[in-house]
Amino acid sequence: MTTPAASQTAAEPQVITATAAPEADVWSDFTGALTITDSSPAKTAAEPAAVITALNEEPGAVTTKRRRSLAQQLTVSTLTPLLLSTGLTLGLLSLILPGLQRQLVQQNAQAVAVAVGTSLDTRNQESVNSQLDTLLSRSAVGFVRVELPDGTTYFRSRNPAVDSIMQARVAEFVRDNPNSGTFQSSGSAADAYREQLKQLEDVGAGESTQAQELRAAIQEPSNSKNDRTAYVTSRLGVIETEDGSRSTVTGATDSADLLYRISVGVPNTQAAANLRNTLLLVLAVSLLALGLAAALALRAARRVVEPIERLVKVADAISMGDLTHPVRAERNDEIGDLAHALERMRLSLEAAMERLRRRKRS
């Protein structure tokens, strides 16, 4: 049988234990008060969760997404349109400019052919050669070929050493292209000298003085340089009208009043080099613009991302219970609005914590 005194003595340690228990952390109490508990039985609450899990889970499903930096997204979204427009511009220029450049050279060749053809005197061979040499020395013309109705042909080029070989190639080209076209000349002076030497050897003049000079020229290193040139060629016919003046017709025109046909070839090498330099200049300027745009995009991305990263650190500190540091809004934009919202949340939490402390003290 237990006496009342014994019962009272046994109960005293419990009262002392309850009084001596340390005061719980205020932030823990606050966060615990925010936690929503379910009063329904554990078995009943677990069943819907199991059903939801079974419905949502799929074999091999990936629940995490690959993280992409906001600065990277801003930079890519800024540079992609500029990069596409630059590539499109360069592509269009590469497609359009060569045709325009060739058209200009063709018009130049045709203008020279008209100017020379209407003033050329073909009655004297020496006069024709002199006029053609003057034309070559005073213009950018690469070669000139004059065909008389009786089959007589005059040919002059900037490299007289290869005239005999080049004349045959140009004659074959104008047969296939009676009006205009682009004549491709390739080879070296040594190749032309070899063909001339072979012609001399075929006629039994392989030991002549001319043949010896050709052999010496073939051995010259300067004559071994391979030259590949594109000539934009214009071919016109020159006729005499009833009043005695001259007029031009297409190169394929056959007429009883035809005086001669003239073919003028203008080298396209310099024009092609100028076009290439122009495209390289455009490419260099485009790359410079892309580099400048990349620098500006990175700078703008940092101006956006760095304040957000600072606000993330502030939000993390608030989530850990540090409400002592105010959130400063340094910008007057959406990021400033976010900072103001975080500061209002911090003040609200601080006021709630103060009310909780007063309640515990009372």
LINNOR-V486709 format. One record per helix or strand. SS is the DSSP state (H for helix, E for strand). FROM is the first residue (numbers start at 1). LEN is the number of residues. If there is no record, write none. Layout:
ss=(SS:SS)
from=(FROM:FROM)
len=(LEN:LEN)
This chain:
ss=(H:H:H:H:H:E:E:H:E:H:H:H:E:E:E:H:H)
from=(4:26:42:70:125:141:153:160:180:189:209:221:227:246:258:269:334)
len=(17:9:15:48:14:8:5:17:8:14:11:4:14:5:10:51:28)
